Amino acid sequence: MAQLRIINNFDTSFALETEAQKVLFGLLESDGFLGQVAGQIEAQKVEFTGILFQPVPHGPGTPRGISPEFAEYFTSREYAIINIPPNFMFKARISNPSRLCAIFRRLK
């Protein structure tokens, strides 16, 4: 039987190369993708805030897999957090970290 290991401290820091960030932001800010996000969260329009973060393992301090500094976005109706699609990560040539989340703001 496999043992579970509890991770108390997870390093969420990362840096993207300039070109990778440029490609990724272009994909996240494209009209088609913004429309998809708006449709999924039932908003008229959304904008990408430019905020990315690495999801963390679920734990007592991170019950939703979100670092405490980003929890306010999760609980706010003004924002939406999405997992960046794997094909966007591939197109931007980002392999580390393997998963990222992006924060979008609902526009009125």
C-alpha positions as CSV (number, residue, x, y, z in Angstrom):
1,M,0.0,0.0,0.0
2,A,1.3,3.5,-0.9
3,Q,2.1,5.9,1.9
4,L,0.8,9.4,1.7
5,R,3.2,12.1,2.5
6,I,2.0,15.5,3.9
7,I,3.8,18.5,2.4
8,N,3.8,21.4,4.8
9,N,5.8,23.8,2.8
10,F,5.5,24.0,-1.0
11,D,7.6,26.5,-3.0
12,T,5.2,28.4,-5.3
13,S,7.8,30.7,-6.7
14,F,8.5,30.6,-10.4
15,A,9.9,32.8,-13.2
16,L,8.9,32.6,-16.8
17,E,11.2,33.5,-19.6
18,T,10.3,36.8,-21.4
19,E,9.3,35.1,-24.6
20,A,7.3,32.4,-22.9
21,Q,5.4,35.0,-20.8
22,K,4.7,37.1,-24.0
23,V,3.2,34.1,-25.8
24,L,1.2,32.9,-22.8
25,F,-0.2,36.4,-22.1
26,G,-1.1,36.7,-25.8
27,L,-3.1,33.5,-25.6
28,L,-4.8,34.4,-22.3
29,E,-5.7,37.9,-23.7
30,S,-7.0,36.7,-27.0
31,D,-10.6,37.6,-27.8
32,G,-11.6,34.0,-28.3
33,F,-10.3,32.8,-25.0
34,L,-11.7,35.8,-23.1
35,G,-15.0,35.0,-24.6
36,Q,-14.7,31.4,-23.5
37,V,-13.9,32.4,-19.9
38,A,-16.7,34.9,-19.9
39,G,-19.2,32.3,-21.1
40,Q,-18.0,29.8,-18.5
41,I,-18.5,32.2,-15.6
42,E,-21.6,33.8,-17.1
43,A,-20.1,37.3,-17.4
44,Q,-20.6,39.8,-20.1
45,K,-16.9,40.4,-20.5
46,V,-13.7,39.6,-18.6
47,E,-10.1,40.7,-18.7
48,F,-6.9,38.9,-17.7
49,T,-5.4,40.6,-14.7
50,G,-1.8,39.6,-15.5
51,I,-1.7,37.5,-12.3
52,L,-0.5,33.9,-12.5
53,F,0.2,31.5,-9.7
54,Q,1.2,27.9,-9.2
55,P,-1.5,25.7,-7.5
56,V,-0.4,24.1,-4.3
57,P,-1.2,20.7,-2.7
58,H,-4.4,20.7,-0.7
59,G,-3.8,21.0,3.0
60,P,-5.0,22.6,6.2
61,G,-3.8,26.1,5.2
62,T,-4.6,25.6,1.5
63,P,-8.0,23.7,1.3
64,R,-8.6,24.7,-2.3
65,G,-5.0,24.3,-3.5
66,I,-4.6,28.1,-3.5
67,S,-1.9,29.9,-1.6
68,P,-3.3,32.2,1.1
69,E,-2.3,35.4,-0.8
70,F,-4.6,34.4,-3.7
71,A,-7.6,33.2,-1.6
72,E,-9.3,36.6,-1.8
73,Y,-9.7,36.2,-5.5
74,F,-11.3,32.8,-5.0
75,T,-13.9,34.2,-2.6
76,S,-14.7,37.3,-4.7
77,R,-17.5,37.4,-7.2
78,E,-15.5,40.0,-9.2
79,Y,-12.7,37.5,-10.1
80,A,-12.4,34.0,-11.6
81,I,-9.5,31.7,-11.3
82,I,-8.9,29.2,-14.1
83,N,-6.4,26.5,-14.8
84,I,-4.3,27.5,-17.8
85,P,-5.0,24.9,-20.5
86,P,-2.1,22.5,-21.2
87,N,-2.0,23.4,-24.9
88,F,-1.3,27.0,-23.9
89,M,1.5,25.9,-21.7
90,F,2.8,23.8,-24.6
91,K,2.5,26.7,-27.1
92,A,4.4,29.0,-24.7
93,R,7.0,26.3,-24.2
94,I,6.5,26.2,-20.4
95,S,7.3,22.9,-18.7
96,N,8.3,24.2,-15.3
97,P,6.0,24.7,-13.5
98,S,3.8,22.1,-15.1
99,R,0.6,23.8,-14.0
100,L,-0.4,27.4,-13.6
101,C,-3.6,29.3,-12.8
102,A,-4.6,32.7,-14.1
103,I,-6.9,35.3,-12.5
104,F,-9.5,37.1,-14.6
105,R,-11.7,40.0,-13.6
106,R,-15.4,40.4,-14.5
107,L,-16.1,43.6,-16.3
108,K,-19.4,45.4,-16.0
